[in-house]
C-alpha cells in the first residue's frame, strides 16, 4: 500500500471510529446498554436483547413488526452477512443515512425497537412459552428431532444445554447430523440467530462435542 493509500485508510478508520462514538452517545440518551462483538463489529444490547449493530462503518437497527414497514418506506436496506459460500440476510436495517439526516425520527424508531427487543426477550423466558419451536432458530422439524432424542420441552432443553442436546440428536440420528444444528441449538439457548455466533464460540462448542 502506498503512502497515499495508508493515509486514506487511516482517515477512513478515524471517520468510522468517530461515527461509532457519536452513535453510542446518541443511543445512551435512551438508557444503559451493553456492547458485545458481533458480525466483526459491535452489537448493542438492552436487557440482554440485541437491538443494534455497528459494523464496517455502517449503523444497523433491528426490525420487527411495524418497524419493518417504517424502514422499508424509508428505503433502509437489510444487513447481509457474507460468508465464504453463503449470504445471510438478517432483520437489521441500515440507518446510517437516517442517523445523519433525521436523528429525531431514528430516536423514536430505536425506542420502539428496544422495547420490542425487551418484550420478545421476556416472552422467550416466560412460562407461557413452552414450545421448542418458539425458540430462535427452531421450527417444527427441529422440535420433532429434539423430542425424538429425548428432550421433551423448553425447560429440559435449557437444563440439558445446547451441546448435550446436539449429542442426543446426533446419536438418535446415527451420527449423521449437520453441525449447523449445534449452532442453531446454541443460538436458541442464547436467544439469538445462529449466524450471530462468533467463530471463537463455535470452536469452543465443537471442542465440547
C-alpha positions, 0 to 999 in steps of 0.5 A: 500500500502506498503512502497515499493509500495508508493515509486514506485508510487511516482517515477512513478508520478515524471517520468510522471510529468517530461515527461509532462514538457519536452513535453510542452517545446518541443511543445512551440518551435512551438508557444503559446498554451493553456492547458485545462483538458481533458480525466483526463489529459491535452489537448493542444490547438492552436487557440482554436483547440485541437491538443494534449493530455497528459494523464496517462503518455502517449503523444497523437497527433491528426490525420487527413488526411495524418497524419493518414497514417504517424502514422499508418506506424509508428505503433502509436496506437489510444487513447481509452477512457474507460468508465464504459460500453463503449470504445471510440476510438478517432483520437489521436495517441500515440507518446510517443515512437516517442517523445523519439526516433525521436523528429525531425520527431514528430516536423514536424508531430505536425506542420502539425497537428496544422495547420490542427487543425487551418484550420478545426477550421476556416472552422467550423466558416466560412460562407461557412459552413452552414450545421448542419451536418458539425458540430462535432458530427452531421450527417444527422439524427441529422440535420433532428431532429434539423430542425424538432424542429425548428432550421433551420441552423448553425447560429440559432443553435449557437444563440439558444445554445446547451441546448435550442436546446436539449429542442426543440428536446426533446419536438418535440420528446415527451420527449423521447430523449437520453441525449447523444444528449445534449452532442453531441449538446454541443460538436458541439457548442464547436467544439469538440467530445462529449466524450471530455466533462468533467463530471463537464460540463455535470452536469452543462448542465443537471442542465440547462435542 
